């Protein structure tokens, strides 16, 4: 039983392994087209055969393009019992892709079948077809440009045929030429060609999406022949032939042997090996000569030469350029002018030591290479060759001559010969000197030297410059000759460095003599002072300090000082400075604070730079005890003076108490001055008297000093004054002016208000009001006042019409109407400055 169980397990494993393999033959993919244009749609279908129906009715086919699941499939059962799934890819944007038909098996997808999709473009028309007849390979080689990539396998075929006309009719076909993969050229063997007969040639491109052909090319093979380049050789020297002239080259060449029977013409080009010069082309050279002399070149210069050839008088193509041949032109004797200068030193009465200098100046562009210089001297009593004094490659020479020698000969030479001899005449100093000599620095590397030309005008000048003292006397110097005697200066730019002292010497040259040499010292750029002067404190006080310093002595090569700057800083880091001219040697700091620490330093400045001197720290003196007492006394006197001035101002002003109002004197004031000063806290607004809803002012009462109860004559109606402050309500009561002044029944107690007067008048009438005195036995503020004068009678007033209107008494009133001559309080009654009173 155990063995049977093991067999069953092995069989089950075998079934599991074989069953997925059987799935691969269940399905099959069919495509609408195996190859489509890139971007076009493609349709595929997958069919599961009947022998796979045991997989179940719920089986579902899944499509994958490479590794991506593709939605949109349609699945159906066909009448024959097979399961079909169809998918359409709307845009195939890949040139190659693998499409898979899958089925779910367990937790994974089982591939039933796969198909490769291809997409691309039809072949483009080949263009730029050209052919060359190569006599080396003895074949006609044609090449073309295939066009853009089609992403498909494209086959090119070179087709051709023989024709006796203009390639309009085809006679004998020529076997097709198929290039290797990836190549766009092909060669037709010579055996299939007639060299002097027309041949029609074209290219055909073909792939799965189409075929295209290039335009036909009609040609004669020998008309497109391309020769091989010749071989260049240098033409060696020969006893029969003179050597080449300077700037010339001689060469020969050999043509390609298979083309010996072909007439050819050749071109030669040359280029200097050094530099970046372009190639220079020489015209057509007949190939029969096989040698040529090229002139007009630079002497002693290496050149590269190349040659190419083509058929002459017949069509053909130029050969490639031959390999380069390098040749060097011959030298020519130097063509230069030698400017000379000298220094002489008497060794003894019979011998002079001469140091000769020269500078070559080319007279032509190709003046020849100089290999050395010769200095010789011929004594006047000696014949034959001149004795050699110097043979050097340097630009100077030192030799000794007899004192009577006045001339030597200088020459430049190379392998081609020597230059024209230059006589050097040692002139005596006898000409007029120069005028004022001066210099000016243009920049750190140049110096301008100027002078006043003497009279008569020299033929030239010699300018020497070199390092001045403390440099050694034998240090090298630079010199230059100016051949224009009319100039008044020149710019020196060679061997000029900043911060160096130069000695510049100028010598005028005349026809048979020279003038005395004059020199001047100059800097192209001076240095800043090495250090500033040392700062000292000379005197110090409580609010000042006197500083002094000793200026440094001028240094050679140092720029002179232009100004000083003094900086000082207190303990609170407050900085101050002042600028002084270069002639200042001391300065007094003023405005300092007593017993305060200050840091001071001095800066010396020039045109080149600025240098700081040593720093100085100082402290001002403290104030003495007596000075402090004086200051405190002055301060106390100042405070006392301020207090006295304030007290005097308070005493001279009228006495006013801002805390409570002052009671005015009725005999010496008007109604406007009775109202006390209203403080900010008691400010109020009176309503406008022009308002019709506002009752007019009809009664004025006065407060007595003692508090009293309301009398029988006082109105208890306070509705019209409830909105005003209590202080004002005591003065102003409101009511109708037409209502008679009645005496109400006496009330208990006494009042501190006394009815003083009743004013009659309309708030809207233009005429003045009338004053009525009520029957009251109360004294007027404790005393009688004098009666009004005769001109102060206020009983009759002018009416608006100009006629006096007597006031008719009202019998219902208890008040007695009588003239107001004995009321001095009303004599000064005036209402002014109130716009809302109208005719009051």
Secondary structure as the mmCIF struct_conf table of DSSP 4:
data_model
#
loop_
_struct_conf.conf_type_id
_struct_conf.id
_struct_conf.beg_label_comp_id
_struct_conf.beg_label_asym_id
_struct_conf.beg_label_seq_id
_struct_conf.end_label_comp_id
_struct_conf.end_label_asym_id
_struct_conf.end_label_seq_id
HELX_RH_AL_P HELX_RH_AL_P1 UNK A 2 UNK A 23
TURN_TY1_P TURN_TY1_P1 UNK A 24 UNK A 26
STRN STRN1 UNK A 27 UNK A 31
BEND BEND1 UNK A 32 UNK A 32
BEND BEND2 UNK A 34 UNK A 34
STRN STRN2 UNK A 35 UNK A 37
TURN_TY1_P TURN_TY1_P2 UNK A 38 UNK A 39
STRN STRN3 UNK A 42 UNK A 48
HELX_RH_3T_P HELX_RH_3T_P1 UNK A 50 UNK A 55
TURN_TY1_P TURN_TY1_P3 UNK A 57 UNK A 58
STRN STRN4 UNK A 61 UNK A 65
TURN_TY1_P TURN_TY1_P4 UNK A 66 UNK A 67
STRN STRN5 UNK A 68 UNK A 70
STRN STRN6 UNK A 74 UNK A 77
TURN_TY1_P TURN_TY1_P5 UNK A 79 UNK A 80
BEND BEND3 UNK A 81 UNK A 81
STRN STRN7 UNK A 83 UNK A 89
BEND BEND4 UNK A 90 UNK A 90
BEND BEND5 UNK A 95 UNK A 95
STRN STRN8 UNK A 96 UNK A 105
TURN_TY1_P TURN_TY1_P6 UNK A 106 UNK A 107
STRN STRN9 UNK A 108 UNK A 120
HELX_LH_PP_P HELX_LH_PP_P1 UNK A 122 UNK A 126
STRN STRN10 UNK A 127 UNK A 134
TURN_TY1_P TURN_TY1_P7 UNK A 135 UNK A 138
STRN STRN11 UNK A 139 UNK A 145
BEND BEND6 UNK A 148 UNK A 148
BEND BEND7 UNK A 151 UNK A 152
STRN STRN12 UNK A 155 UNK A 162
BEND BEND8 UNK A 164 UNK A 169
STRN STRN13 UNK A 172 UNK A 177
HELX_LH_PP_P HELX_LH_PP_P2 UNK A 179 UNK A 180
TURN_TY1_P TURN_TY1_P8 UNK A 181 UNK A 182
STRN STRN14 UNK A 185 UNK A 189
HELX_RH_3T_P HELX_RH_3T_P2 UNK A 190 UNK A 192
TURN_TY1_P TURN_TY1_P9 UNK A 195 UNK A 196
BEND BEND9 UNK A 197 UNK A 197
STRN STRN15 UNK A 198 UNK A 207
TURN_TY1_P TURN_TY1_P10 UNK A 208 UNK A 209
STRN STRN16 UNK A 210 UNK A 213
HELX_LH_PP_P HELX_LH_PP_P3 UNK A 214 UNK A 216
STRN STRN17 UNK A 217 UNK A 220
HELX_RH_3T_P HELX_RH_3T_P3 UNK A 221 UNK A 224
STRN STRN18 UNK A 225 UNK A 226
HELX_LH_PP_P HELX_LH_PP_P4 UNK A 227 UNK A 229
STRN STRN19 UNK A 231 UNK A 234
STRN STRN20 UNK A 238 UNK A 238
TURN_TY1_P TURN_TY1_P11 UNK A 239 UNK A 240
STRN STRN21 UNK A 241 UNK A 241
HELX_LH_PP_P HELX_LH_PP_P5 UNK A 242 UNK A 245
TURN_TY1_P TURN_TY1_P12 UNK A 246 UNK A 247
STRN STRN22 UNK A 249 UNK A 254
HELX_RH_3T_P HELX_RH_3T_P4 UNK A 257 UNK A 259
TURN_TY1_P TURN_TY1_P13 UNK A 260 UNK A 261
BEND BEND10 UNK A 262 UNK A 262
STRN STRN23 UNK A 264 UNK A 272
BEND BEND11 UNK A 273 UNK A 275
HELX_LH_PP_P HELX_LH_PP_P6 UNK A 277 UNK A 279
STRN STRN24 UNK A 280 UNK A 286
TURN_TY1_P TURN_TY1_P14 UNK A 287 UNK A 289
STRN STRN25 UNK A 291 UNK A 294
BEND BEND12 UNK A 296 UNK A 296
HELX_LH_PP_P HELX_LH_PP_P7 UNK A 297 UNK A 298
TURN_TY1_P TURN_TY1_P15 UNK A 299 UNK A 300
STRN STRN26 UNK A 302 UNK A 311
BEND BEND13 UNK A 312 UNK A 314
STRN STRN27 UNK A 317 UNK A 317
HELX_LH_PP_P HELX_LH_PP_P8 UNK A 318 UNK A 324
STRN STRN28 UNK A 325 UNK A 328
HELX_LH_PP_P HELX_LH_PP_P9 UNK A 329 UNK A 331
STRN STRN29 UNK A 336 UNK A 348
TURN_TY1_P TURN_TY1_P16 UNK A 349 UNK A 350
STRN STRN30 UNK A 351 UNK A 362
BEND BEND14 UNK A 363 UNK A 364
TURN_TY1_P TURN_TY1_P17 UNK A 365 UNK A 366
STRN STRN31 UNK A 372 UNK A 377
TURN_TY1_P TURN_TY1_P18 UNK A 380 UNK A 381
BEND BEND15 UNK A 384 UNK A 385
HELX_LH_PP_P HELX_LH_PP_P10 UNK A 386 UNK A 386
STRN STRN32 UNK A 387 UNK A 392
BEND BEND16 UNK A 393 UNK A 395
STRN STRN33 UNK A 396 UNK A 402
TURN_TY1_P TURN_TY1_P19 UNK A 403 UNK A 404
STRN STRN34 UNK A 407 UNK A 414
TURN_TY1_P TURN_TY1_P20 UNK A 415 UNK A 416
STRN STRN35 UNK A 417 UNK A 418
HELX_LH_PP_P HELX_LH_PP_P11 UNK A 419 UNK A 421
STRN STRN36 UNK A 422 UNK A 425
STRN STRN37 UNK A 429 UNK A 431
HELX_LH_PP_P HELX_LH_PP_P12 UNK A 432 UNK A 434
BEND BEND17 UNK A 435 UNK A 435
STRN STRN38 UNK A 438 UNK A 443
TURN_TY1_P TURN_TY1_P21 UNK A 444 UNK A 445
STRN STRN39 UNK A 446 UNK A 450
BEND BEND18 UNK A 455 UNK A 456
HELX_LH_PP_P HELX_LH_PP_P13 UNK A 457 UNK A 458
BEND BEND19 UNK A 459 UNK A 459
STRN STRN40 UNK A 460 UNK A 467
TURN_TY1_P TURN_TY1_P22 UNK A 469 UNK A 470
BEND BEND20 UNK A 471 UNK A 471
TURN_TY1_P TURN_TY1_P23 UNK A 473 UNK A 474
BEND BEND21 UNK A 475 UNK A 475
STRN STRN41 UNK A 478 UNK A 482
TURN_TY1_P TURN_TY1_P24 UNK A 485 UNK A 486
STRN STRN42 UNK A 489 UNK A 492
BEND BEND22 UNK A 494 UNK A 495
TURN_TY1_P TURN_TY1_P25 UNK A 498 UNK A 499
STRN STRN43 UNK A 501 UNK A 509
BEND BEND23 UNK A 511 UNK A 512
STRN STRN44 UNK A 514 UNK A 515
HELX_LH_PP_P HELX_LH_PP_P14 UNK A 516 UNK A 517
STRN STRN45 UNK A 518 UNK A 523
BEND BEND24 UNK A 524 UNK A 525
HELX_LH_PP_P HELX_LH_PP_P15 UNK A 526 UNK A 526
STRN STRN46 UNK A 527 UNK A 527
HELX_LH_PP_P HELX_LH_PP_P16 UNK A 528 UNK A 529
BEND BEND25 UNK A 530 UNK A 531
HELX_LH_PP_P HELX_LH_PP_P17 UNK A 532 UNK A 534
STRN STRN47 UNK A 535 UNK A 540
BEND BEND26 UNK A 542 UNK A 543
STRN STRN48 UNK A 544 UNK A 549
HELX_LH_PP_P HELX_LH_PP_P18 UNK A 551 UNK A 554
TURN_TY1_P TURN_TY1_P26 UNK A 556 UNK A 557
STRN STRN49 UNK A 558 UNK A 558
HELX_LH_PP_P HELX_LH_PP_P19 UNK A 559 UNK A 560
STRN STRN50 UNK A 561 UNK A 569
TURN_TY1_P TURN_TY1_P27 UNK A 571 UNK A 572
STRN STRN51 UNK A 575 UNK A 581
TURN_TY1_P TURN_TY1_P28 UNK A 582 UNK A 583
STRN STRN52 UNK A 586 UNK A 590
BEND BEND27 UNK A 591 UNK A 591
HELX_LH_PP_P HELX_LH_PP_P20 UNK A 592 UNK A 593
TURN_TY1_P TURN_TY1_P29 UNK A 594 UNK A 595
STRN STRN53 UNK A 597 UNK A 606
BEND BEND28 UNK A 607 UNK A 608
STRN STRN54 UNK A 610 UNK A 619
HELX_LH_PP_P HELX_LH_PP_P21 UNK A 620 UNK A 624
HELX_RH_AL_P HELX_RH_AL_P2 UNK A 625 UNK A 652
BEND BEND29 UNK A 653 UNK A 653
HELX_LH_PP_P HELX_LH_PP_P22 UNK A 654 UNK A 655
BEND BEND30 UNK A 658 UNK A 660
HELX_LH_PP_P HELX_LH_PP_P23 UNK A 661 UNK A 665
HELX_RH_3T_P HELX_RH_3T_P5 UNK A 666 UNK A 668
HELX_RH_AL_P HELX_RH_AL_P3 UNK A 671 UNK A 674
BEND BEND31 UNK A 675 UNK A 675
HELX_LH_PP_P HELX_LH_PP_P24 UNK A 676 UNK A 678
HELX_RH_3T_P HELX_RH_3T_P6 UNK A 680 UNK A 682
HELX_LH_PP_P HELX_LH_PP_P25 UNK A 686 UNK A 688
TURN_TY1_P TURN_TY1_P30 UNK A 689 UNK A 690
TURN_TY1_P TURN_TY1_P31 UNK A 692 UNK A 693
BEND BEND32 UNK A 694 UNK A 694
HELX_LH_PP_P HELX_LH_PP_P26 UNK A 695 UNK A 696
STRN STRN55 UNK A 697 UNK A 703
BEND BEND33 UNK A 705 UNK A 706
TURN_TY1_P TURN_TY1_P32 UNK A 712 UNK A 713
BEND BEND34 UNK A 714 UNK A 714
HELX_RH_3T_P HELX_RH_3T_P7 UNK A 719 UNK A 721
TURN_TY1_P TURN_TY1_P33 UNK A 722 UNK A 723
BEND BEND35 UNK A 724 UNK A 724
HELX_RH_AL_P HELX_RH_AL_P4 UNK A 726 UNK A 729
TURN_TY1_P TURN_TY1_P34 UNK A 730 UNK A 731
STRN STRN56 UNK A 732 UNK A 734
TURN_TY1_P TURN_TY1_P35 UNK A 737 UNK A 738
BEND BEND36 UNK A 739 UNK A 739
HELX_LH_PP_P HELX_LH_PP_P27 UNK A 744 UNK A 746
BEND BEND37 UNK A 748 UNK A 749
BEND BEND38 UNK A 752 UNK A 752
STRN STRN57 UNK A 753 UNK A 760
BEND BEND39 UNK A 763 UNK A 764
BEND BEND40 UNK A 766 UNK A 767
HELX_LH_PP_P HELX_LH_PP_P28 UNK A 768 UNK A 769
STRN STRN58 UNK A 770 UNK A 772
BEND BEND41 UNK A 778 UNK A 778
BEND BEND42 UNK A 780 UNK A 780
TURN_TY1_P TURN_TY1_P36 UNK A 781 UNK A 782
BEND BEND43 UNK A 783 UNK A 783
HELX_LH_PP_P HELX_LH_PP_P29 UNK A 786 UNK A 789
HELX_RH_3T_P HELX_RH_3T_P8 UNK A 790 UNK A 792
BEND BEND44 UNK A 795 UNK A 795
STRN STRN59 UNK A 798 UNK A 798
TURN_TY1_P TURN_TY1_P37 UNK A 800 UNK A 801
BEND BEND45 UNK A 802 UNK A 803
STRN STRN60 UNK A 804 UNK A 804
HELX_LH_PP_P HELX_LH_PP_P30 UNK A 806 UNK A 810
TURN_TY1_P TURN_TY1_P38 UNK A 811 UNK A 812
BEND BEND46 UNK A 814 UNK A 815
HELX_LH_PP_P HELX_LH_PP_P31 UNK A 816 UNK A 817
TURN_TY1_P TURN_TY1_P39 UNK A 821 UNK A 822
HELX_RH_AL_P HELX_RH_AL_P5 UNK A 824 UNK A 827
TURN_TY1_P TURN_TY1_P40 UNK A 828 UNK A 828
BEND BEND47 UNK A 833 UNK A 833
HELX_RH_3T_P HELX_RH_3T_P9 UNK A 835 UNK A 837
TURN_TY1_P TURN_TY1_P41 UNK A 838 UNK A 839
#
